[in-house]
Amino acid sequence: MEILKYTEDHKAFRKRAREFIAKEITPHVEDWEEAHITPKWAWKKMGEAGFLCTAVSEKYGGLGGDFLYSVIVAEEMIRTNHTGLATMLHSDVVVPYIDSFGTEDQKKKYLPGCVSGEIITALAMTEPDAGSDLAGMTATAEQDGDKIVLNGAKTFISNGINSHLVIVAARAPSVSNPYESVSLFLVEDGTPGFKRGRHLDKMGFHSQDTAELFFTNCRIPAENRLGEMGSGFKMLMSKLQQERLMTAIGAQAACELILEWTRDFCVKTTDASGKPLSKYQANMFALVEMACEIKLGRTFLDKLIAEHAAGEFVVVETSMAKYWTTDLAKRLTVRCIDLFGEYGIMEACPLPRAFRDLRVMSIFAGTNEIMKGIAAKFMGL
Ligand SMILES: Cc1cc2nc3c(=O)[nH]c(=O)nc-3n(C[C@H](O)[C@H](O)[C@H](O)COP(=O)(O)OP(=O)(O)OC[C@H]3O[C@@H](n4cnc5c(N)ncnc54)[C@H](O)[C@@H]3O)c2cc1C
């Protein structure tokens, strides 16, 4: 019995997404990995084909789709084995802030471009001295007449180079309680005082532009504040469940893909005696053990997807799923590289890139230690 009830429309959408991505996106991935950036035209292609921001209402150009459409695009994008075209971050993490908390004017101004891919978005929370502990953020936002003046530095911001619109978290210096002082602001590319810093050179996520951002007396219109003054933390917390669930969905889909590659390789590849690698008991059992863990992950995750889609509060289970699936992905890539043998460490094999990219997932969207801390608190530990 399937936990998730995909309709015929969902299935047709997945088929269309798989074919489109295989034809229009995957053939370019090697170039983007080498260039360490993904071109903006790729975003527009995804937008034109209707694969960005599927949850946004038709009123603003979106599909008005349920959460399963987001899941489908996220899972199909994993099949490209690259992270540069970070549609999941844009569609299901950043844009939902505008969709949920934006004024009608903000929605009319930005959402159609987010859907079409004309506007690439980023979310800037992390600072050089504030990662897990966002309460330590020091970027400031001060009202000056009808303007807000932003000052501070952000780092490790995904889409940091390509973004046209950045949601920036900054605090009012006059309010000492960090949970009441942070607000979110919409900052457009080209605003005087907003500069990009280094494009960070990482062990993985090569095609993704992770960058530093600097704000120096950056004056934005006061109407570019998102939500109520001082409600930044509340807004961030309310969206974390979906951000972490999307990360788990990506990790789970990657595990399934990696097992598929490895199973096929072990079935097709023979040793000198002509015996397929899959017929050695050690390899066979390794594949079965991984398949079991993947099935456990899928069952847990699909239940969470259904609960999240129904609007349920599943923060604790989502934290567990984010930790467990991203950890599983790390273990799996290491084991599968061994099963591939020498080819497993060649760049021509998809595993080295998957290994590097998946390694990063236990760190962002809240580190796995923070995930365990959340679960521990709810277990009364
Ligand atoms: C590829 C990539 C993309 C990113 N994209 C974005 C983005 O778009 N926007 C954005 O704002 N940020 C982004 N980040 C930043 C990311 O959210 C932070 O890296 C993350 O929050 C962890 O912060 P930190 O790296 O400063 O680690 P730290 O907080 O310094 O943690 C270091 C270590 O200490 C542990 N630790 C810290 N505090 C605790 C605690 N209370 N309990 C237990 N253990 C703890 C951590 O688990 C970790 O192991 C990105 C990071 C990466 C790697």
The ligand as an ORCA input file, in Angstrom:
! r2SCAN-3c Opt
* xyz 0 1
  C      26.788     24.422      1.222
  C      26.178     25.268      2.282
  C      25.121     26.104      1.947
  C      24.565     26.941      2.909
  N      23.539     27.800      2.557
  C      23.068     28.685      3.450
  C      22.092     29.664      3.060
  O      21.613     29.705      1.919
  N      21.695     30.587      3.985
  C      22.192     30.597      5.243
  O      21.792     31.462      6.017
  N      23.123     29.690      5.650
  C      23.574     28.739      4.781
  N      24.517     27.817      5.159
  C      25.049     27.864      6.515
  C      24.526     26.746      7.390
  O      23.192     26.965      7.713
  C      25.462     26.668      8.595
  O      26.661     26.098      8.150
  C      24.870     25.836      9.725
  O      23.825     26.529     10.332
  C      25.917     25.492     10.774
  O      26.558     26.622     11.227
  P      28.166     26.671     11.314
  O      28.687     26.160     10.017
  O      28.554     28.053     11.695
  O      28.558     25.662     12.409
  P      28.610     25.908     13.991
  O      27.308     26.416     14.474
  O      29.824     26.722     14.292
  O      28.831     24.436     14.515
  C      30.071     23.765     14.502
  C      29.889     22.410     15.137
  O      29.377     22.556     16.464
  C      28.139     21.890     16.598
  N      27.231     22.695     17.421
  C      27.056     24.034     17.402
  N      26.105     24.400     18.276
  C      25.678     23.266     18.865
  C      24.705     22.983     19.862
  N      23.959     23.949     20.422
  N      24.515     21.698     20.214
  C      25.242     20.694     19.664
  N      26.191     20.901     18.718
  C      26.401     22.174     18.320
  C      27.592     21.766     15.203
  O      26.688     20.669     15.085
  C      28.861     21.555     14.396
  O      29.226     20.210     14.438
  C      25.062     26.925      4.232
  C      26.113     26.049      4.559
  C      26.657     25.231      3.615
  C      27.766     24.319      4.017
*
